[in-house]
């Protein structure tokens, strides 16, 4: 009976170790995804602002030309 208990405790410790390793790997993966997501969002927002700036410049040019005529 004591050998069975010791074997069960070893199995539980091994499982806890594997769970801890999996948690660490998952945390690293999530951290990497967060960095990638932040970069993608910044790029998207930057692109949207650049497009808006271009549209505004074109519109201002149109208005200035009309006023100049």
Buried (B, 14 or more C-beta within 10 A) or exposed (E): EEEEEEEEEEEEEEEEEEEEEEEEEEEEEEEEEEEEEEEEEEEEEEEEEEEEEEEEEEEEEEEEEEEEE
